[in-house]
Every structure is written in structure tokens, then in C-alpha cells.
């Protein structure tokens, strides 16, 4: 029996309680009014195993926006549509030690986005999504994910209105800089698409099903593209903290400021968590604490 399959609900509930005490150190983001409404005490986990076994615990009915977690899957989507050579002509794969919305990083890199997991890379890739406008692109992308993963993601219009109301000046500056450098075909459509895909929302089970796409062989997806996405997650998925958690946890992970986190256990399954309290980098404290204890107790690290 695989390591993830051996996990019991009793063990999981004990480790969730431990993670929840650490989650109290996090702070719910207040820049986006709709995100600020999240209860810092909410906590949910759902694990999908390759065998078909699932195990979940906590506030699993909570619906939350994927925010930056979606960057993982827009990368996968574009790799499947255009291939690695084309996609990595648009963005790099280098880790960044600057914040995820850093314009300075983009300037120092001479307008070439360092990786797809930071905002400059994700805005660039949003410009390349198939579709004539942001609505069409988001809908097509969402349908593709739902069909492939068997999940039920949808665009949260209320969250999108809140994001638009408080549009990030950092993202606008990044998009302007990218457009001036000739990296965006249409600045407004790129930014609108980026904001829409970040507001694609679901439950923790939906996120685990997405993660399972990357964890397990799938006849609809290229194995090479899955490996590429997992590698980029390992080195860039938690922003400046990526290297630290590669050592401490040893699993490809991606976080979002909405409180979502997905961790991939290649060949075994995926762990999805929701915990809205963030650290100062923008990673969900409780979710990472839970994945860390699971990785240690079940010896899940991909590094043996």
C-alpha cells in the first residue's frame, strides 16, 4: 500500500489540530475586501489518492478563489496547447527571491518574466490563453479543467468585482512594463484575463482533483508536461520560500493568497488545503504546516 493510502482519518484530524494552532500566526489578507471576509479559523483538507481513496477533514464546504494556485494550471494548459519550447520563450523557469508582484525583479531581468508562478509570468501567460477576450478565455480554461479533473470550478463574480474595485497598482505597473517591452498583445485583455482566472473558485476537493492531474498518469495529458509543471512548482511555487520548503517538505506545492494550497505526491495523489491566514510572503501558514507534518510522518518527500 502506498504511503498516502495508509493515512487514517484519526491521524489526519490530530495533525489538522496541530496545524490549526500554527495557523493562528497567519493573517487574512485585507487588500481585497471580499477576501478579507474569510474567517481566520476556517481550515479544510482533502486528499485524493491514485487508488481512488479520498480522505477529508474540516470546513470542506468552504468555497474560495484559487488566486495564484491557478498559475500552475494555466502553465499546464498552455504547455498542452503550445508545447514547452513556445511557452518558455514567453517566460523563464528561474526562482525569484523578490516578492511575487515585484516590478524591480522584472526590470532587472530586462522585461523577461522570471517564472510562471510570479505575477509578471502569469500576466504574460494570461495574454497567451486561447480565446478572443477575457470572458471567453476564462470560460474555456475553466471548462477544460473541469472536464479533465472532474471538478466543479466556476468564476466567482463577486470576488472578481472586489478584485477589480481594488485593482493592484503593482500588477498594472508590471503589465504596462511588459506591454512596452512588446510581451503583451493586449494589455487590458491580459490583465482582465489574469484577474478572472485568479477568481476561479471551488472547494478543497476541487483543488485536490486538479492536483491529482499532476500527480498521476493521465492519458489526456503529456507526462513530460506534468513533470515540467511539478518541477517549476518545486522551485517557484511558494515564492521566496520555495527553496526552504523544498528542503523541509520535499513536494511540489503552489499557494494562493485566497488561502488555498495544493501539494503533489507524484505517483500517489494530491493534498489540497484551505487556510486563509497568510504569512508575510503570502503563503497560507496552516496549510503549509499540515503538508509539512504529513510529508515528515508519511515520508512523502520526492527526494527520498
Protein Blocks (a to p, Z undefined) as FASTA:
>chain_A
ZZklmpcfklmmmmmmmmmmmmmmpccdfkbmklmmpcfkbccdddddfkopacdedjfl
bccdfklmmmmmmmmmmmmmnojklmmmmpccbdcfbdfklfklmmmnnopafbfkbmkl
mmmmmmmpgcjbfklmmmmmmmmmmmmnopacdddfklmmmmmmmgcfklmmmmmmmmmn
opafblmlmmmmmmmmmmpccdfklmmmmmmmmmpccfkbcfklmmmmmmmmmmmmnojm
lmmmmmmnopacdddfkopacdddehkbccddddfbdcfkopafklmmmmmmmmmmnopa
fnZZ
